Amino acid sequence: MTNWNYQLTHFVLSAPDIRHLPSDTGIEVAFAGRSNAGKSSALNTLTNQKGLARTSKTPGRTQLINLFEVAEDKRLVDLPGYGYAEVPEEVKIKWQRALGEYLQKRNSLKGLVVLMDIRHPLKDLDQQMVHWAVASNIEVMILLTKADKLASGARKAQLNMVREAATAFGGNIEIEAFSSLKKIGVDKLRQKLDSWYNDIPPAVEEEAAEE
């Protein structure tokens, strides 16, 4: 199995919706989560690049679909954060529409990483995201972020609780504790991404168009 070098990941473009994305071929893995779940920090830690994804003290700054290339036809996608964000309602609706459209219509989407603060996991929007992915036969990895905020016993208890709760979703779901600060779970994330990029035949735009 190829071990991809995530340090070579580079930014490609930001798009307001799927019509502005490049052709729907290859394999994409999307990162989704509430606005304060630590998505940008996780992407920066994964790629060992401090400034790849913008981190902000103000949750909800990621208003666009951000695309990064790991290797040819292998991409990471940073989706707009959902949930808390101090923005006008019409802006929230626009984000949600772009998010939903990407998740439902992008054929090259093969895996979804859902990030949740380990102290506040499985909020309603998180559960909706996982339910949607399972219904669409998309594999899910749940990262319980900010794991350094809990002592090891509490961390393990939260991890076990979420694993138990996730059995209700069905589908193929892996759940791991993650900390950008302490580098907890980074190897597990890389292994999962490697498996997605290696094991699944890439989507071919021509075939998708014929169906």
N, C-alpha and C positions, 0 to 999 in steps of 0.2 A: 504494500500500500504506500502510495506517495504521501510523504509528510510535507505539506505545503509550508513555504517560508512566509509567515504572516508579516514579517518585518518589511517585506517588499510591497505590501499593500499601499496603494496610492489612491487619492481622491480622483474621481472622474467627473462627476457633475452633481448639481442639485436640481431637482425638478419639482414643480408645483403639483404635477399629476402624471399618470402613466403615459400620457401622450407625448411627454417630453423626455421619456426614457429611451435608451438605445434599444436596438432590436431584441425581441423576446426570445433569445437563444442562450445556450449555456446553462449554468447552474447558479442560482442566487440563494443566499441564506439571509433572512431578514432578522433584524433585532427590533423588538417591540417592547414597550413597557410604559408605565406611568411616567409623567414628566419628571418625577424626582427619584426614579429607580436606579439611576447611575449608568444609563446606556452609554453615554459618551466616554465615561471613565473606563467602562469595560472594553470598548473598542480600542481605546488608546493602550490599555494594558495588554490586550490580546496581540496587538501589532508592535508593541514596545515602541510606540511613537507618542510622545507627549501631546502633540498638537494635531493628530490626525482628525479626530472628531472634537468639535468645540465643546468644552465643558463650561458651564455657566452657574453662577450662584443663583440665578433666577430660573426655576424650572419652566419648561415649556418654550425654550428658545428655538428648539428644532422644529421649524414650521414646514420644512420641505422634505421630500424623499431624497436622501443623500446616498450616492452610489460610490462604492470603492472597489477597485479591482485588485484581487489577490494574485491572479495569474490569468492567462488568456481564457476567456469564457468562464471564469470563476469569480463571482462578485459577492461582496457584503453589502447589505442595504440597511441604512439607519432610517427607520420610519419615524414619522412625527410622534412625539410623546402624547399619550392620552391622559385624561384625568385632569388633575390640578394644573391650571395655568391662568394667570391673570391677564386674559386677553378678551376682546369683545366677542360676544356670542357668535356673530357671523363668521369670525375668523375660526373659532372652534369648529363650527359646522363644516367649513371649507377643509380644515385638516382632516376631520373624520371622514369626509367624502373621499379625499385622496387616499387615506389609509385603507378604507374599505374596498375601494376600486382596485388598489394594488393587490390586496390579499385575495380578492375573488377572481381577478382576470389575468394575473401574471403567470404564464405557463412555466417559466423558468424557476419559479419559487419552489424549492425542494425541502427547505427546513426553516423552522421558526424558533428563534431564541427569545423566550419571554422572560424579562427581568422584573423581579419583585424585591422590594426591601424585605429582608428576612424577618424584620420585626413586624411587618404589616403585609403578609402575603395573601394571595387569593381574594383580592377585592373583586367586586362585581365585574368591572371591565377586564380584569385579568382573566377571570373565569370565562367570560364571553370570548376572549381571544383564543383561549385554549380549546373551548368547545368548537369554535369555528374551524380551527386547524384540524382537529380530529375528524370532524364531519367531512373535511376536504381531503382526507388521507395525507395530510402533511405532518411529518414527524416534528415533535416539539422537544426542545430542551428548556427546562425552567431553571434559571439561575437565581438563587436567593442571595441578593447582593448585600453589601455592607456587613458581611458575616463577621468582620473584626469587631463590630459593635457589641457582640455577645460573647460571653465566656463559652468555652468549648462544650460544656454540658448543655447549656441553653441552646447553643447552635445545633447540636445533635438532636435535641428534642424537637426543635422547629423543623429541621430537615425531615425527621421521621413523621412528624405531623402532616407536613405537606405531601410527602410520598404516600401516606395513607389516604389522605383526602383526594389525591390525584387518581386513585384507582377508579373513582366514580366517572372520570372522563372517558375511560377506555383508551384505545389508541396507543401509539408508541410514544411514550413520554419519559424522558430522563430528567432527574432532578438533582441538582448539585448546589452546595454552598459556594459562594464566590465573594472574594474581596479584592478590589483593585489595589488597595493599600498594602495588604499582606500577601498578595499573589495567591490567595487560596482559590483552588478550582480552575486556574488558568490552563493547566495541562489537560484537564478533563474537557474543557471547552475546545481546545485545539484538536484533541482526539475526535470529538464529535464532528467538528467541521471537516476534518480530514475524511471521516467516513462518508459524510454527505457528498463531498466533492469527488470522492473516488468511486463510490458504489452505485451511483444513480446515473443512468444514461442521460445526457443533456437533452433539454427540450429543443426541438427543431421547429423553427417558425413555420416552415412550409407545411409540415404535418399538421401543426395546430390549426393552420388556416384551412386545411382540407376537411377537417372533422366537422 
